[in-house]
């Protein structure tokens, strides 16, 4: 059964694509691993890199935090799009 082309709006597509692109950019640019490596060197926390599983967990945690920070910054730029009224009364 083919999907209805009217059911997908450009805003919904963008809402799905944007987090994916942000996550891919964080991985591609190696922002989080570079941050962790520089933190280890600057603060002498070499034990963070010794355990591979803990090191990956730390990087994954920081990547999620980075995505949340970008999302919060986006909301701060356009607070009018997400108001209490629109959250409290969903469209029926």
N, C-alpha and C positions, 0 to 999 in steps of 0.2 A: 504494500500500500504506500503510495508516494506521499511525502509530507506536504502539507499545505504551505505554499510559499508566503502566504499572508501571516502565518503564525510566528514567523521570525521577523523581528524588527531590527533595524540597524543598531539601535541602542542595546538590545539584548546581545547581538553579535559582538559589539564592542566590549560589553561587560564581560563576556567570556574570553575574548581574545587578549584584552589588555593585561590581565594577571599572568596569562601564559607567556606573553612577550616580555613582561618584566622579569619573570622567573628565568626565562631563557637568557636574557641580557645579563642577569646577575651571574649565571653560570658561565656564559661565554666570556665575559670580561674578567672573570675570576676575582671579583671584588671582595667577596667574603673570605676566600682562602688567603688573599694578599693581606687583608686586614688582620686575620688571626696570626699569620706568620710575622707581621710587623709587631703585633702586640707581644708575641712570645719573645722576640728579640729585644724589644725595648724594655720589657719588664722582667726578663729573665725567667719566664714561666715555661721552660723547656719540657716540663712534665706533661704539658698539654698536648704535645706532639708525639709523646712516647707510645701512648695507647691508641692504636688506629681507630678502634670502635668509638672511643670517647671523643677523639678528634673529629670524626665524621659527624657524630651527634652534635657537637658544638657548632660545626659549620652549618648543619641543617637547622639548628635552632636560630642561629644568627641570620640565616637566609629568610626564615619565616618572619623574624622580627623586622628585617629590612623591608619585606613586602608589606607588613602592617604599617610601618612608618610611611612608606610611599602612599599607601591608601589613606592614611590620616592626613597627610599633606594635601592630597587631592581633595578631600572633603573640606579642608580648611580653605582652599582656593575657591570653592564654589559651594558655600553652605546653603544657598537658596534652593538647590536641587533636592536636598534631603532635609525636610522639616519634620517636626513632631506631628503636625497635622497629617502629612502624607503617610507617616509610619503608623499612626494611631488608627486611621481610617483607610484600610486598603480598598481598592476598587472591587466592586462586586459585579 
